[in-house]
Amino acid sequence: MAKSNEPLVWAPFFAGAGFSAVFMPVLIIIMLFASYGGPASLDLRDLVNHWYVRVALFILISLSLFHALHRIRFILVDLGLKAVHGLIAVLCYSLAVIGTLVALLIAAGI
C-alpha cells in the first residue's frame, strides 16, 4: 500500500470547517456590537489588543484559509483542470501558508 500525504491536507480542512462553523457566528456578533457602539465598555480596538483575542483570530483566519483553499483546489480540478492538479495544489496551499504567515505577523504586531 502506498503512503499518502492526504491526511496532512485533510486535517486543516476539517479543523477549519469545524472551527469556523462554531466561532465565526460568535465573532460576527461580537464585532457587530463592538463596531456599532454596543455596550460602552466594548470597543473594537480594545478588544483586538488582547493577546488571547489575537491568538483566536489567528487560528480562525489560518484554518479558514486552509479550508477555503482546499475547497477551491478540488472545485478547480472538478471543473476540468485535472491536467494541472499538482500546480493547483501547490498554488492553493502556498496561498494558505502565505496568508497564515501574514496573519501571524499581524497578530504578533510586527
N, C-alpha and C positions, 0 to 999 in steps of 0.2 A: 504494500500500500504506500502510495506516495505521500510525503509530508506536504502540508499546505500551510500557507500563512493567512488563510481566510479568517481564523478566529481573531487575529490581530486587527483586522479591519472591521469585523462584525461587532466586536466588543464595544468600541467607541460609538458605533452606530446605535446599538441598543441602549447604551448608557445615555447617549444624547436624547434619544426618544423618550425614555422614562423620566429623566431629569427635567427636560423641557416641558413635558406634559404636566408634571407636578408643580414646578416652580415658576413657570412663565406666567400663568394667570395671577399668581400671588405678586410677582414682580410688577406686572402691569398695573394692578390695583394700587400697590404702594407708590409707584412712580406717578400715577394719576393724582393721588392725594397730595403727594409731595410737590408736584409741579403746579397744581392749580390752587394752592393755598388751602389745604385741608386744615387739620389741627395746627394751631400756632407753633407747636413745638416740633413739627415735622417740616424740615426744609430739605430740598433735594441735595444741595451742596453739602450740608452737614451729614446727611445720610450716606453719601458716597465717600466721605472722608474716613469712615471707619474701616479698619483693615479687614474685618470679617465680611463686610459688605463687598469690598473689592475682591476678596477671595471667592465669594459666592458668585459674583458677576463674572469673574474669570472662568470659573468652572462651567457656568451656564453658557457663556459665549463659546468656549472651546469645544464643549461636547455638542452644542447645537451646530457649529461649523462642520464637525466631522459627520454628524447625522445628515445634514443637508447636502454636503458634497458627495457623500456615499450614495444618496438617492439620485443626485444629478448624474453621477457616473453610470449607474445602471439604467437610467432613463435614456441617456445618450447611446448606450450600447443597444438598448431595445429599439431605438429609432433607426437603427441600421448602420451604426458606426462600429460594427464588430471587428473590422479590419484594423482599427487603431485603438482597440480596447486597452492595450498596455499604455499607450500615450495618454489616453483619457484618465486612466488610474493614476498615473504619475502626476498629471496636472491637477486633478481634483484633490489628491491627498497632499500635494505640495501647497496648494492654496489653503487647505485646512491647517497645515503646520505653520505657514506664514501668518495666517490670521490669528492662530493661537499665540505665536510669538509677539505679535503686535498687541494683543490683549494683555499678555503678560507684562510687556513694557509699560502699557498704560496703567495697569493695576499696581505695578511697582512704583509708579510715579516718576519714571525716568523720562 
